[in-house]
Amino acid sequence: MAPARLAIIPQTTLATSFIIKPEDVTGTQITFHYDSMPGNQPNAYGNSAFIWQTSQQAIPINTKPYNSLTIPQNQPNGSSVFMGLDVSSESYLVAYATGPDVSNIVASVFIPATGGGPADPNSSQPSLQVTNVGSTSVSFSYAMPLGMQPLSNGDWVGLWQGQGESALYSVQPTWFTQLGTNANSGNWGLNLSKGVIQRGTLYTLGYFKGGYASPNPKLSTLACSASFTG
């Protein structure tokens, strides 16, 4: 087995973005903006948004949300609004999920209490970065919002050979693995069950927020990706 390359891996990364501007929060509604992965169909795939009234920035996955909605559009980017709210001076946490359940949350925005300053437009966003490529393995770092539990949530990572990001919603991965930890951020790896990383070939790594199953994991919960050349 050839030694892993230790140099920084040239790669192209994409990630779901979720933004709430200070002017998007009023006493009766909260507007949010999302830019999800290319090829996503938010309404068809059950993409959702959730609100909690909380002073914590970690997702309170065991607490019923104050409000929730399913994204009404199928465009991968756009905006939507929680209407008919009674937004008090307390702090709130708003989150975006690539599925219908809180376990599918990939990004969040914390809205401080009145006097605590404006909301950070994009407090917590997902990330995926290839850190090492060997002949039969790929290592990566990842991050999801505080409070998320990758192993318990059924998170998984797939690797496609010869495919770009456009294939991740429709083509089963060449190799895939479940996240084996409940740490919301850290490092993990994927060992190839057969074959090798071929020189000069395009590879795309995708992080999916839920839906792990063998032999056919769910492809609709894509949160972020990283593409590189072997």
C-alpha positions as CSV (number, residue, x, y, z in Angstrom):
1,M,0.0,0.0,0.0
2,A,1.4,3.4,-1.0
3,P,1.9,6.0,1.7
4,A,-0.8,8.7,2.1
5,R,-0.1,12.0,0.6
6,L,0.6,14.5,3.4
7,A,0.3,17.7,1.3
8,I,-2.9,19.8,1.3
9,I,-5.3,18.3,-1.1
10,P,-6.5,20.6,-3.9
11,Q,-10.3,20.4,-3.9
12,T,-13.6,22.1,-4.6
13,T,-16.0,22.3,-1.7
14,L,-19.7,23.1,-1.6
15,A,-22.0,23.4,1.4
16,T,-25.6,24.2,2.3
17,S,-25.9,27.8,3.4
18,F,-28.6,29.2,5.7
19,I,-28.9,32.9,6.4
20,I,-31.1,35.2,8.6
21,K,-30.3,38.9,8.3
22,P,-31.0,41.2,11.3
23,E,-33.8,42.9,9.3
24,D,-35.4,39.5,8.6
25,V,-36.6,39.2,12.3
26,T,-39.8,41.1,13.3
27,G,-42.4,40.7,16.0
28,T,-44.6,38.4,13.8
29,Q,-42.3,36.7,11.3
30,I,-38.8,35.4,10.6
31,T,-37.6,35.2,7.0
32,F,-34.7,33.0,6.1
33,H,-32.6,32.5,3.0
34,Y,-31.1,29.1,1.9
35,D,-28.7,28.0,-0.7
36,S,-28.7,24.2,-0.8
37,M,-26.7,21.7,-2.9
38,P,-27.0,21.7,-6.7
39,G,-29.7,19.2,-7.7
40,N,-31.6,19.4,-4.4
41,Q,-35.4,19.5,-4.6
42,P,-36.2,20.9,-1.1
43,N,-40.0,20.3,-1.1
44,A,-39.8,16.9,-2.7
45,Y,-37.1,15.8,-0.3
46,G,-38.8,17.2,2.8
47,N,-36.3,19.9,3.6
48,S,-37.5,21.7,6.7
49,A,-36.8,24.6,9.0
50,F,-37.3,24.7,12.8
51,I,-37.4,27.3,15.5
52,W,-36.7,27.0,19.2
53,Q,-36.9,29.7,21.9
54,T,-33.7,29.0,23.7
55,S,-30.6,30.7,25.1
56,Q,-28.3,27.9,23.8
57,Q,-26.7,27.6,20.4
58,A,-26.7,23.8,20.4
59,I,-29.7,22.2,18.6
60,P,-32.1,21.0,21.4
61,I,-32.9,17.8,19.5
62,N,-35.0,16.3,22.3
63,T,-37.1,19.4,22.7
64,K,-40.2,20.0,20.6
65,P,-39.6,23.0,18.3
66,Y,-41.6,26.2,18.8
67,N,-42.5,26.2,15.1
68,S,-41.5,24.3,12.0
69,L,-42.3,24.4,8.2
70,T,-41.5,22.3,5.1
71,I,-39.8,24.3,2.3
72,P,-42.5,24.9,-0.2
73,Q,-40.3,25.3,-3.3
74,N,-38.2,22.8,-5.3
75,Q,-35.5,25.3,-6.3
76,P,-32.2,24.5,-4.5
77,N,-31.9,28.1,-3.4
78,G,-34.4,30.7,-2.3
79,S,-36.1,32.1,0.8
80,S,-39.1,31.3,3.0
81,V,-40.8,32.8,6.0
82,F,-42.3,31.8,9.3
83,M,-45.5,33.8,9.6
84,G,-48.0,34.5,12.4
85,L,-45.4,34.3,15.1
86,D,-45.2,36.1,18.4
87,V,-41.5,36.8,18.6
88,S,-40.6,38.1,22.0
89,S,-37.5,39.7,23.4
90,E,-36.0,36.3,24.2
91,S,-33.3,34.5,22.1
92,Y,-34.2,32.0,19.4
93,L,-32.4,29.3,17.4
94,V,-33.5,28.7,13.8
95,A,-32.3,25.6,11.9
96,Y,-32.4,24.2,8.3
97,A,-32.7,20.5,7.7
98,T,-32.2,18.5,4.5
99,G,-35.0,16.2,5.5
100,P,-38.3,16.3,7.6
101,D,-36.7,15.6,11.0
102,V,-34.6,17.5,13.4
103,S,-31.9,14.8,13.0
104,N,-31.5,16.1,9.4
105,I,-30.4,19.6,10.6
106,V,-27.3,20.9,8.8
107,A,-27.2,24.6,9.6
108,S,-28.5,27.0,12.2
109,V,-28.7,30.7,13.1
110,F,-28.8,32.0,16.7
111,I,-30.9,35.1,17.3
112,P,-29.8,36.8,20.5
113,A,-32.3,38.3,23.0
114,T,-33.1,42.0,22.6
115,G,-30.0,44.0,23.5
116,G,-27.7,41.1,22.9
117,G,-26.7,42.3,19.4
118,P,-28.0,41.3,16.0
119,A,-28.2,37.7,14.7
120,D,-25.0,36.3,13.2
121,P,-26.4,35.9,9.6
122,N,-25.0,32.4,9.3
123,S,-24.0,31.1,12.8
124,S,-23.4,27.5,12.0
125,Q,-22.9,26.0,8.6
126,P,-21.8,22.4,7.5
127,S,-18.4,21.7,6.1
128,L,-16.5,18.8,4.6
129,Q,-12.8,18.8,3.7
130,V,-10.6,16.0,2.3
131,T,-7.4,15.8,4.5
132,N,-5.6,12.8,3.1
133,V,-5.8,10.5,0.1
134,G,-4.1,7.1,0.0
135,S,-4.3,4.5,-2.6
136,T,-7.2,2.7,-0.9
137,S,-8.5,5.3,1.6
138,V,-9.7,8.8,2.0
139,S,-9.6,10.8,5.2
140,F,-11.7,13.9,5.8
141,S,-12.7,16.5,8.4
142,Y,-16.4,17.5,8.9
143,A,-18.5,19.8,11.0
144,M,-22.2,20.0,11.7
145,P,-24.1,22.2,14.1
146,L,-23.6,21.8,17.9
147,G,-26.0,19.2,19.3
148,M,-26.1,17.0,16.2
149,Q,-25.1,13.4,16.7
150,P,-23.9,11.9,13.5
151,L,-23.9,8.2,14.5
152,S,-27.3,8.3,16.2
153,N,-28.7,10.4,13.3
154,G,-27.6,7.9,10.7
155,D,-25.1,10.2,9.0
156,W,-23.0,8.8,6.2
157,V,-20.3,9.8,3.7
158,G,-20.1,8.5,0.2
159,L,-17.3,8.6,-2.4
160,W,-18.1,8.7,-6.2
161,Q,-15.5,7.8,-8.8
162,G,-15.6,9.7,-12.0
163,Q,-18.7,11.8,-11.0
164,G,-19.2,15.4,-10.0
165,E,-21.7,16.9,-7.5
166,S,-24.6,16.6,-10.0
167,A,-24.6,12.8,-9.6
168,L,-24.9,12.7,-5.8
169,Y,-28.7,12.8,-5.7
170,S,-29.3,10.1,-8.3
171,V,-26.3,7.7,-8.5
172,Q,-25.4,5.3,-5.6
173,P,-21.9,5.9,-4.4
174,T,-18.9,3.8,-5.4
175,W,-18.0,3.5,-1.7
176,F,-19.7,4.7,1.4
177,T,-19.4,4.5,5.2
178,Q,-21.4,5.4,8.3
179,L,-20.1,8.1,10.6
180,G,-19.0,6.1,13.6
181,T,-19.1,8.9,16.2
182,N,-21.5,11.3,17.8
183,A,-19.1,14.2,17.8
184,N,-20.6,17.0,15.8
185,S,-17.2,17.8,14.3
186,G,-14.0,16.0,13.8
187,N,-12.2,13.6,11.5
188,W,-13.2,10.3,9.9
189,G,-12.2,8.1,7.0
190,L,-13.4,5.8,4.3
191,N,-11.7,2.6,3.3
192,L,-12.2,1.4,-0.2
193,S,-13.8,-2.1,-0.3
194,K,-12.2,-2.8,-3.7
195,G,-10.3,-0.9,-6.3
196,V,-7.9,2.0,-5.8
197,I,-7.8,5.8,-6.1
198,Q,-6.8,6.2,-9.7
199,R,-4.4,8.9,-10.8
200,G,-6.0,11.7,-12.8
201,T,-9.6,10.6,-12.0
202,L,-12.3,12.9,-10.5
203,Y,-13.7,11.9,-7.1
204,T,-16.5,13.5,-5.2
205,L,-17.0,13.0,-1.4
206,G,-20.5,13.8,-0.1
207,Y,-21.8,14.1,3.5
208,F,-25.4,13.0,4.0
209,K,-27.3,14.1,7.1
210,G,-29.2,10.9,7.8
211,G,-30.4,7.9,5.8
212,Y,-27.6,5.4,6.3
213,A,-28.5,2.0,5.1
214,S,-26.7,-0.9,3.4
215,P,-26.5,-1.5,0.5
216,N,-28.5,1.6,-0.7
217,P,-28.2,4.6,1.6
218,K,-30.7,7.5,1.2
219,L,-29.4,10.1,-1.3
220,S,-31.7,13.0,-0.6
221,T,-30.1,14.4,2.6
222,L,-26.9,15.8,1.1
223,A,-25.4,18.6,3.2
224,C,-22.0,19.3,1.7
225,S,-19.4,17.9,-0.7
226,A,-15.7,18.0,-1.7
227,S,-14.3,17.1,-5.1
228,F,-10.7,16.2,-5.9
229,T,-8.6,14.6,-8.6
230,G,-6.7,11.4,-7.7
